[in-house]
Amino acid sequence: MSAPLIRLADLPPGVARPRYDRAAHGMGILHLGLGAFHRAHQAVHTDDALAAEGGDWRILGANLRSREIPEALNAQDGLFTVLERSDSDRARVIGAHGPAIGGDAAAILRAACDPAIRILSLTVSEKAYGIDRAAMDADPAHPAVAADLAQPQAPQGVLGIITAALAARREAGVAPFTVLSCDNLPDNGALLRAGVLGFARRRDPGLAGWIADHVAFPATMVDRITPATSDRERRMVREDFGIHDDAPVFCEDFIQWVLEDNFPAGRPPLEKAGVEFVADVTPWELMKIRILNGGHAVIAYPAGLLDIHFVHEAMADAQVRAFLGKVEADEIIPAVPPVPGTDLQAYFAKVAERCANPKIGDTVRRLCLDGSNRQPKFIVPTIAHRRERGLPVDGLALESALWCRYCAGTSDSGAVIEPNDPNWDHLTQVAQAARTDPSAWLDMAEIYGATGRDPRFAEPFARWLAMLWDRGTRATLDAYLKG
């Protein structure tokens, strides 16, 4: 369903609008992945940078598969509403986006070849990249990678499109764009670089060498809670702010972006829009992944087993909040190296405050989503870090047991937990086997690696899992909190 065109001149007085002439600024960024997070994060920072200093840095957005959001944005002249929810809600219309492409890989490739595009940025999720993280290489078994290696001139996937565009620019004597992953992944710049080089090597070793020498893949840390948009949010924007918008975004008022300053082809003046540029993103990345993303997992699974719907409701539950506080203080925060200019305790306090914001409407189910992808990034490395130093992991073992118990497919009340992971059927089968044989769960090498075989982790995991089945989540949390 197409929406009425948003007209800046017709916006109600209380709605902020772009503070620059959109028509005076060309497109310099091609962004793949027009989800809510990008539009609440990178697009907002770019909008602020354009207002601060201008430049040809507007965004040409694209989705490789879905047409829904691109079509909605095109019907609205690229405009959309961001509603920041806090004590006082703030609506603003973002003007940084121009035309959008939906489901047309050939058009995306043409756009990537345009010399005006100096940054190609992405929020597509790790699975869409088609990269083998363990090997730090393109995964030739990934469907998109395999198809694009077979037909490199008509790519349909991320690595194929990036490589084909860089090859065309090299042949035409056009400077390469910077490739900027904005996905919430450890070492996102290095990971994407490894994937592109691995794909290019299989296509043309000379091209791979040129990419290695000339193309930048800066690392980045991104953060903003952005729940999915539903009819509820569209209705609220219309009724409360008088904006007819088919593609609004709701988010918290907190926003953070830390970037490695490595943009040979130029970049927007993002430092004037609150972005922090650093030589090494790693400390900020570890802080965020371990304290915030790891903290989300600590909240998620007890809350899911207790049939709690919203994250703010979980934070209002005394046991869940105390569990988060104890695991963070005892095990997670001590595993985070110092971050320049940052008080880790204050950072965690802000994380807890953000999670408790009742206006965000973030769901426990979203935090529980895709544990088989998130646990190896956000929880297991902290367990491994502590075990390497001979430190206890009682709380993180309980978090892992709670995830296992959740994946068994029913909450404590007996309510069915609907599939919530791409590998749900397999996880459920293994979780049910683990009820009598906990090692079945820890033997998932793709999740736990060698950590699952460490008795100093396996023993508390088995003890907590047995207690969860025998006594339930409340009694188990009580036992942990009482030491």
Phi, psi and omega in degrees: 000121180279147182262159172300148178297130174283123178251122182302323182293338184262002182291143176301156184301330184279000183259123179288149182225167181303137182260042178201164178276108184302321185293342183274358185237127180277178180271125177237352183234131169254121182244127177260120178110085186269039178289178183297322185297312179303316185288338176267351187237278184299321181295324179293313178299320180293322176300316179293322179294320177297321178293328183283321188216352179076208182104163181272072187232022175291168192248128168264110184266152182208144168245133180292326185243302189284143177254349191300304182292314176305318180293320178297316180294319179296326177289347183244022179059032179080358183275148173204162184261135169248122179251109178273122188254119176209209178302323175233116182292145181229121178255137175218148176258128184268132181250004186290337183272144172251220179298155180234151180245132179233120173067028182227088184297325180296319179293323177296317179297318177300317180297320181293337178276348182294124180302338180293334181282117182247349175225131168247112183249160187216140162224088187234357184079151187297322183299327182288338181292321184077044182242136174274104185295320183298320180270350187048061185203158170301144181262102184295346177275347178293133186305315182291321180295314180299316181295320183285331174291328178285328180227072186294341181275350179228061187290150179240346184250174186299304184296321180295319180292314180300313182294317180296320180294318179294323178297317180295320180293320178299314182295326182275356182075025179262135180301144180288155172278162170278138180256118190237103173282125175248021176277151183278074184230142173299136177054046188298322179294313180295322180296313181292321177301315180297320180293316179295316179296320179296320177294313183297322179301321180289337180268316185195104181304327178295320177297318179300319178296320179295318178298315180301325183274335193237347187252132180264141177230074185296148176277153182210148172240127184238148181202121168189128178285122185222093179294163178293147178271135178231184176300331178301314182290320178297320179293320180296317179298321181289313186281322185271334185235358176070029181244123174271106188219121178273356184223047178285163178230134175253142180201171173284171179274351176280141175209140179213139176215118177244127189230141167285127186276082183221079185229080184300332181269007181097168181201163174294160178283064188293337177298337176277000179242021174090004179278140180258122178260130183223163179283328182222115183281344191309313181300319179292321180297313179297319178302311183291314183295318183280313185280311183278302183294318175297321177297322176302318180294323179296322177289319197297307194283321171297320179296319178297320179289338179264010178062032176274131188272308186259151180296320180295331175290323176297319180290339177276349177278121188301320183290315181297316181294320179293323177299313177302311183299320183287316180295319178297310185292319187276327192232321186278304184301321177296345179266007180256121178297161179302144178244125184307129175070016185232132173267112186296326178294319178293324177298315178296320178302322178292321177302313180297320178298317180296317181294333182274358182293112184288346184276347182287322181070025178289144186255149175298322180301323178295320179292331179280344187300140167060042180300328181295338175268324186277320184302316180295343180261322193255338184242307187301319178299327178290320175301312181299319179303315182287321181293325177299336182255008178071024183262149182290155180227038185300315182290319179289330173295321176294319177302317180295321178294322177296320177297315178301313181297321177299317183289348175295342167105001175221148176276179180300330181282352185093358178294141180286132173268116182293152181312131187220033180197142177303334180255029189304313184300316179294315181299319181296317179298315182290320180297322178290325175294326183291345178301324178254344181221084184304334181295338178302322180287314184287345178283357176288091186297330180293341178263306193257342184055221181288340183300324181295340180265359180279115182299336180290342171258318185297323183292310176294327176301311181297320180296314180293320181296319177298319180293321179299319179288322185280320190240346177094171187292316182301310182295325180291316176299320180298318179296318179294314184293333178274356175078000000 
